[in-house]
Amino acid sequence: MLPAIVTVLCFSYLPMFGNIIAFMDYSPLNGWMGLNSPWVGFKWFVQIFTDKYFTDLIFRSVYYNVFNVVLYFPFPIILALLINEIRNSLFKRVVQTISYVPYFVSWVTVSLLVYLFVSSDGILYQIFAYFGYKSVIMGNPDNFPIILLLTNIFKNIGFGSILYLAAITTIDSQLYEAARIDGAGKFAQFRFITFRGILPTMVIMLILNIGSLFAANFEQVYVLQNPLIVRDTSTIAVYSFITGIQSQQYSIGAAISLFQGALSALLIVASNQISKKVSGYGLF
């Protein structure tokens, strides 16, 4: 576990000390690493919370991620159940490999594939145009949530099914034998055995997804945007990157990220407590 622990410490915990620049008028030229920059308290937090565009970003981030989480959530479970029913081991391995491969493809590559398919010369555009729908698909912000969902399914469904397959394999096969003897069909076996066996895994994944409502999908959203829709499709994570890195307003970017992280942590704790009360399962 040592490599994983060192990685988490270096890239997740040590950078937390950098959050102090959210309370400064930070400039990297003020002293060593800019730490002599003047303190301004909650100035930047007041500024972002009084900005109407930031309020729109909050609602858009929640909408995109809820849309993605709710509609994407069943797909890895369904795929895991289907793969589990395959009896030919060679065919099963082939299906698993094909479904896992997109996970290891970068979001940049996925975005290029999407634009190739839906551009004016793309296959999908030609199909839609044949039925009279000639709108620029990637130029309409109303299409963006669907694009996020479909690309998320394409890229992550295979890898997401691994946890559920692992949970299914831990279920005692004698339970299925007993169920078949008692006359239980496939649906009854899923309802009373498989579903209950993978329920703890489902709860943990749901809690983690809820915790990422404000922080997830930065790469996906950022690379799928284009100049026509960037303002109408940006999320908190994208706005933080554009403000803090591209525009070099480091303090404002840090304040946005700190707010986003605190809210995500609060959501994880709240959803965990609710889950423990409702289902008896939790993350911690």
C-alpha positions in Angstrom: 0.0 0.0 0.0 3.0 2.3 0.4 3.1 3.7 -3.2 -0.7 4.5 -3.0 -0.3 6.2 0.4 2.7 8.3 -0.8 0.7 9.2 -4.0 -2.3 10.3 -2.0 -0.2 12.3 0.4 1.7 14.1 -2.3 -1.2 14.9 -4.6 -4.2 15.1 -2.3 -3.1 16.2 1.1 0.0 18.3 0.7 -1.7 20.6 -1.9 -4.4 21.4 0.7 -1.9 23.8 2.3 -2.2 25.9 -0.9 -5.8 26.8 0.0 -4.5 29.6 2.1 -4.1 31.7 -1.1 -7.9 31.8 -1.2 -7.6 34.3 1.7 -4.8 36.4 0.1 -4.5 38.8 -2.7 -2.0 36.4 -4.1 0.9 37.1 -6.4 3.7 34.6 -6.9 6.1 37.5 -7.0 5.4 38.6 -3.4 8.1 36.9 -1.3 9.0 33.2 -1.3 6.3 31.4 -3.4 4.2 34.5 -3.0 3.5 33.9 0.7 4.1 37.6 1.5 0.9 38.5 -0.4 -1.5 40.6 1.7 -4.3 38.8 3.6 -7.8 39.9 2.5 -10.0 37.5 4.5 -13.2 36.4 2.8 -13.1 39.1 0.1 -13.0 36.6 -2.8 -15.7 34.4 -1.3 -18.0 37.4 -1.1 -17.1 38.3 -4.7 -18.0 34.9 -6.1 -21.2 34.5 -4.1 -22.5 37.9 -5.3 -21.8 37.0 -8.9 -25.0 35.9 -10.6 -23.0 33.8 -13.1 -21.5 31.8 -10.3 -25.0 31.0 -9.0 -25.9 29.8 -12.5 -22.7 27.6 -12.4 -23.8 25.9 -9.2 -27.2 25.0 -10.6 -25.7 23.8 -13.9 -23.0 21.7 -12.1 -25.7 20.0 -10.0 -28.0 19.5 -13.0 -25.3 18.0 -15.2 -24.0 15.7 -12.5 -27.4 14.6 -11.2 -28.4 13.9 -14.8 -25.2 11.9 -15.3 -25.3 10.0 -11.9 -29.0 9.1 -12.0 -29.1 7.9 -15.6 -25.6 6.4 -15.7 -25.8 4.5 -12.4 -27.8 1.4 -13.6 -25.7 0.8 -16.7 -22.6 -0.8 -15.0 -24.9 -2.9 -12.9 -26.8 -4.2 -16.0 -23.6 -4.9 -17.8 -22.2 -6.8 -14.8 -25.3 -8.9 -14.6 -25.2 -9.7 -18.3 -21.5 -10.6 -18.3 -22.1 -12.8 -15.2 -24.7 -14.8 -17.2 -22.2 -15.6 -20.0 -21.2 -19.3 -19.7 -18.5 -19.4 -22.4 -15.3 -18.3 -20.7 -13.5 -17.2 -23.9 -16.5 -15.1 -25.1 -16.8 -13.7 -21.5 -13.2 -12.5 -21.5 -13.6 -10.9 -25.0 -16.7 -9.0 -23.9 -15.0 -7.8 -20.7 -11.9 -6.7 -22.6 -13.9 -4.8 -25.2 -16.0 -3.1 -22.6 -12.9 -2.1 -20.5 -10.8 -0.6 -23.3 -12.6 2.8 -23.6 -11.8 3.5 -19.9 -8.1 3.7 -20.8 -8.7 6.2 -23.6 -8.2 9.8 -22.7 -11.1 12.2 -22.7 -9.3 14.2 -25.4 -9.4 11.2 -27.7 -13.1 10.6 -26.9 -13.9 14.3 -27.6 -12.2 14.0 -31.0 -14.2 10.9 -31.8 -17.4 12.7 -30.8 -16.6 15.7 -33.0 -15.8 13.4 -35.9 -19.1 11.7 -35.6 -21.3 14.7 -35.2 -19.5 17.3 -37.4 -21.2 18.3 -40.6 -19.3 15.5 -42.4 -19.9 12.9 -39.6 -22.0 9.8 -39.7 -24.5 10.8 -37.0 -25.0 14.3 -38.5 -25.8 12.7 -41.9 -28.3 10.4 -40.3 -30.0 13.2 -38.4 -30.0 15.4 -41.5 -31.7 12.6 -43.4 -34.6 12.8 -41.0 -34.7 16.6 -41.2 -32.7 17.5 -38.1 -29.9 19.7 -39.4 -29.0 21.5 -36.2 -25.3 21.8 -35.2 -25.3 19.2 -32.5 -22.2 20.4 -30.6 -23.2 24.0 -31.0 -26.5 23.7 -29.1 -26.1 23.8 -25.3 -29.4 21.9 -24.8 -27.7 18.8 -26.3 -24.8 19.0 -23.9 -26.2 16.9 -21.0 -27.1 14.0 -23.4 -23.6 14.2 -24.9 -22.1 14.0 -21.4 -24.2 11.0 -20.5 -23.5 9.0 -23.7 -19.8 9.7 -23.6 -19.7 8.7 -19.9 -21.5 5.5 -20.6 -19.1 4.7 -23.5 -16.0 5.4 -21.5 -16.8 4.2 -18.0 -19.4 1.4 -18.2 -16.9 -1.4 -18.6 -14.6 -0.3 -15.8 -17.6 0.5 -13.6 -18.9 -3.0 -13.9 -15.8 -4.5 -12.4 -16.8 -3.7 -8.8 -20.3 -5.2 -9.3 -18.8 -8.3 -10.9 -16.5 -8.7 -8.0 -19.5 -8.4 -5.6 -21.5 -10.9 -7.5 -18.7 -13.5 -7.4 -18.7 -13.3 -3.5 -22.3 -14.5 -3.4 -22.6 -18.1 -2.4 -23.6 -20.2 -5.4 -25.6 -22.5 -3.1 -28.1 -19.7 -2.6 -28.9 -19.8 -6.3 -29.1 -23.6 -6.2 -31.6 -23.5 -3.4 -33.6 -20.8 -5.2 -33.8 -22.8 -8.4 -35.0 -25.9 -6.4 -37.7 -23.7 -4.9 -38.8 -22.7 -8.4 -37.4 -19.2 -8.4 -36.9 -17.7 -11.9 -34.1 -15.4 -13.0 -35.9 -12.2 -11.9 -36.6 -13.7 -8.4 -33.0 -14.8 -8.1 -31.8 -11.3 -8.9 -34.3 -9.7 -6.6 -33.7 -11.8 -3.5 -30.1 -12.9 -4.0 -28.1 -10.9 -6.4 -29.5 -7.5 -5.6 -29.0 -8.0 -1.9 -25.5 -9.2 -2.5 -24.4 -6.2 -4.4 -26.5 -3.7 -2.4 -23.5 -2.6 -0.2 -21.4 -1.9 -3.3 -24.2 0.0 -4.9 -24.6 2.2 -1.8 -20.9 3.0 -1.6 -20.7 3.9 -5.3 -23.8 6.1 -4.9 -22.3 7.9 -1.9 -19.1 8.6 -3.8 -21.1 9.8 -6.8 -23.2 12.1 -4.7 -20.0 13.5 -3.1 -18.7 14.4 -6.6 -21.8 16.4 -7.7 -19.8 19.6 -7.7 -16.4 18.3 -8.6 -16.8 15.5 -11.2 -16.2 15.5 -14.9 -13.9 18.4 -15.3 -11.9 16.8 -18.1 -15.1 15.5 -19.8 -16.8 18.9 -19.8 -13.7 20.9 -20.6 -12.7 18.9 -23.7 -16.3 18.6 -25.1 -16.9 22.3 -25.0 -16.4 24.6 -27.9 -16.4 28.5 -28.2 -20.1 28.5 -29.2 -21.3 26.9 -26.0 -18.5 27.4 -23.4 -20.3 30.1 -21.4 -23.6 28.2 -21.3 -22.1 24.8 -20.4 -19.3 25.6 -17.9 -19.4 24.0 -14.5 -17.7 25.1 -11.2 -14.7 23.0 -11.9 -14.2 24.4 -15.4 -14.8 28.0 -14.2 -12.2 27.5 -11.4 -9.6 26.3 -13.9 -10.3 29.1 -16.4 -10.3 31.8 -13.7 -7.4 30.5 -11.6 -5.0 29.1 -14.3 -5.8 30.6 -17.6 -6.7 34.1 -16.3 -4.1 33.9 -13.6 -6.5 35.0 -10.9 -5.1 32.5 -8.5 -6.9 33.6 -5.3 -10.3 33.6 -6.9 -9.7 30.2 -8.5 -8.5 28.8 -5.1 -11.6 30.2 -3.4 -13.9 28.5 -5.9 -12.1 25.2 -5.5 -12.1 25.4 -1.7 -15.9 26.1 -1.7 -16.3 23.2 -4.1 -14.3 20.8 -2.0 -16.0 21.8 1.3 -19.4 21.2 -0.3 -18.4 17.8 -1.7 -17.1 16.7 1.7 -20.4 17.9 3.3 -22.4 15.9 0.7 -20.4 12.7 1.3 -21.0 12.9 5.1 -24.7 13.7 4.7 -25.4 11.0 2.1 -23.4 8.5 4.2 -25.5 9.2 7.3 -28.8 9.1 5.3 -27.7 5.8 3.7 -26.9 4.2 7.1 -30.3 5.1 8.5 -32.2 4.0 5.4 -30.3 0.9 4.2 -28.0 0.1 7.1 -24.9 0.4 4.8 -22.4 3.2 4.6 -19.0 4.3 3.5 -17.7 4.9 7.1 
